[in-house]
């Protein structure tokens, strides 16, 4: 099965708890293979199955209360 890598810019994270929350929500989502989120860099890298589009991933992160663009 092929995977897709999504590179995100995430704003509003101020600590490790923030990035941890985003990572937990992403990794609990069906179709997400892995997620790496850094509050220091304001970035996230998410690997998904083809079932999730970039818009889906952006919507999931936005649902955690942070700003996000792909």
Secondary structure by P-SEA (a helix, b strand, c coil): cbbbbbbbbbcccccaaaaaaaaaaaaacccccbbbbbccccbbbbbbcccccaaaaaaaaaaacccccc
